Structures are given as C-alpha cells and as structure tokens.
Amino acid sequence: MADAIKFTLDGFSQLEAALKDLGPKVARTIGHRGMKAGAQVIVAAAQGRVPVSKENEPHLRDSIVATNPRVESESKLALQIGFTKPASRHAGFVEFGTAKMAARPFMRPAIDADGQTAIDIMGDQIGEDIETAANGYPLGKAGV
C-alpha cells in the first residue's frame, strides 16, 4: 500500500496488564479489533471528504482502506490507512496538489476532525472486549 498513514498502539501499561492476564492470543485479538474499529472511523471520514470530480469519483473514495493490524513487537500493534492501486498514485496528487493542481486535502482533515472519535471508539471496543473475555465469553458473542 503506497502513501499510507501509519497508526500504532503503544504503551498503556494498565491496558497491557489487563491484556496480559487474558493471554497473548486474546490480547492480540482484542488489540486488532480495537484498532480496526478506530481505523474504520478515519476511513469513513476520509471517504466522505474526497473531492468529487469526474476523474476520481468513486474510484478514489472506494480505494481508501485500512490494513489488518500486525504485531510489530511484544507490546506494539500497527496498521496503515491508505489507498489501493491504481488510485494510490492519484490520491497523493489530490491530497497535496501538484505544480498544475491545487491541493484538495481529505485525509488530514478527516484525521483532524475525527481522530479523537476514532481513539474513543478504539478504547470502547478494547474495553468491551476485555470485559467480554474476562467473563469467559468468546469475543463478538458477549452474553450469548
């Protein structure tokens, strides 16, 4: 994925302690689910801000995706939000402009406007999943 924005979940000692008690596989699953939930907020916000033009609509909008989170170290997960090909090349031109085209940013404004919401949703998802796993329920099926 070219020209991606990278997000990492790092630190958070109390969160790490709670996750460690649940075991590494469950902790990784909870972290992945939380990051994916937060990333989807940014993806949707960016998709809603893509400038409409004959050349890029809906291809550029539909090319905005989040990768699956991956483990970078024992206590760090990472994912990227970026663009699928072939729109990935065009996305940078739209976001940052060129010598012949003014910038029409949509990624940075999405992060600025909805970044805190993404963090809140990520935290909510992680909190719900920790509680679900701690109560012995499979993730995604609480109370069933």
C-alpha positions in Angstrom: 0.0 0.0 0.0 1.7 3.2 -1.2 1.4 6.6 0.6 -0.2 5.2 3.8 -0.7 6.8 7.2 0.5 4.6 9.9 -1.1 4.2 13.4 0.4 2.4 16.3 -0.9 1.3 19.6 1.9 1.5 22.1 2.4 1.6 25.8 -0.7 1.9 28.0 0.7 0.0 31.0 -2.6 -0.7 32.7 -4.2 -1.8 29.5 -1.2 -4.0 28.8 -1.5 -5.6 32.3 -5.2 -6.4 31.7 -4.5 -7.9 28.3 -1.5 -9.9 29.6 -3.8 -11.6 32.1 -6.0 -12.8 29.3 -3.1 -14.4 27.4 -1.2 -13.3 24.3 -3.6 -14.6 21.7 -6.7 -13.0 23.3 -4.7 -9.8 23.8 -3.7 -9.7 20.2 -7.3 -10.3 19.0 -8.6 -7.5 21.3 -5.9 -5.1 20.1 -6.7 -5.9 16.5 -10.4 -5.5 16.9 -9.9 -2.1 18.7 -7.6 -0.8 16.1 -9.8 -1.9 13.2 -12.8 -0.2 14.9 -10.9 3.1 15.2 -9.5 2.9 11.7 -12.9 2.5 10.2 -13.9 5.9 11.6 -11.0 7.5 9.8 -11.6 5.5 6.6 -15.3 6.6 6.6 -14.4 10.2 7.4 -11.8 10.4 4.6 -14.2 8.7 2.1 -16.8 11.4 2.9 -14.3 14.2 2.3 -12.8 13.0 -1.1 -13.3 15.9 -3.6 -15.8 14.9 -6.2 -14.6 15.0 -9.8 -15.2 13.1 -12.9 -11.7 11.6 -12.8 -11.6 10.3 -9.2 -15.2 9.6 -8.1 -15.9 6.9 -6.9 -12.5 5.2 -7.6 -10.5 7.3 -5.2 -13.2 7.2 -2.4 -13.5 3.4 -2.7 -9.7 2.9 -2.7 -9.3 4.2 0.9 -8.7 1.1 3.1 -7.2 0.1 6.4 -4.8 -2.8 6.6 -5.2 -5.6 9.1 -3.3 -4.7 12.3 0.1 -6.5 12.6 2.3 -7.2 15.6 5.5 -5.0 15.5 6.8 -6.1 18.9 5.5 -7.7 22.0 3.7 -4.6 23.1 3.1 -2.8 19.8 0.4 -3.3 17.1 0.4 -1.2 13.9 -2.0 -0.7 11.0 -2.0 1.6 8.0 -4.7 3.6 6.3 -4.0 4.2 2.7 -5.1 3.5 -0.9 -5.4 0.5 -3.1 -4.0 0.7 -6.6 -4.4 2.2 -9.1 -5.9 5.1 -7.2 -3.0 5.3 -4.7 -0.9 7.4 -7.1 -3.7 9.8 -7.8 -4.5 10.2 -4.1 -1.3 12.0 -3.3 -1.8 14.5 -6.1 -5.3 15.3 -4.8 -4.2 15.5 -1.2 -1.0 17.5 -1.7 -1.5 19.1 -5.1 0.9 19.4 -7.9 2.5 22.3 -9.8 -0.6 22.3 -12.0 -3.3 21.4 -9.5 -4.1 22.9 -6.1 -4.2 20.6 -3.1 -7.6 19.3 -2.1 -6.8 17.6 1.2 -9.2 15.0 2.6 -7.1 12.6 4.7 -5.5 15.1 7.1 -8.9 16.9 7.6 -10.5 13.5 8.3 -7.9 12.8 11.0 -8.1 16.2 12.5 -11.9 16.1 12.7 -12.5 12.5 13.6 -9.2 11.4 15.2 -10.5 11.7 18.8 -13.7 9.8 17.9 -11.5 7.0 16.4 -9.5 6.9 19.6 -12.6 6.8 21.7 -14.2 4.0 19.6 -11.0 2.1 19.8 -10.9 2.4 23.5 -14.5 1.5 23.9 -14.0 -1.6 21.7 -11.0 -2.7 23.7 -12.7 -2.1 27.0 -15.8 -4.1 25.9 -13.6 -7.0 24.6 -11.5 -7.1 27.8 -14.7 -7.4 29.8 -16.2 -10.0 27.5 -13.0 -12.1 27.5 -12.6 -11.7 31.3 -16.2 -13.1 31.8 -15.3 -16.1 29.7 -17.4 -15.2 26.6 -15.9 -15.5 23.1 -15.2 -12.2 21.5 -18.0 -10.9 19.4 -20.6 -13.0 21.2 -20.9 -11.4 24.6 -23.8 -12.8 26.7 -24.7 -15.4 24.1 
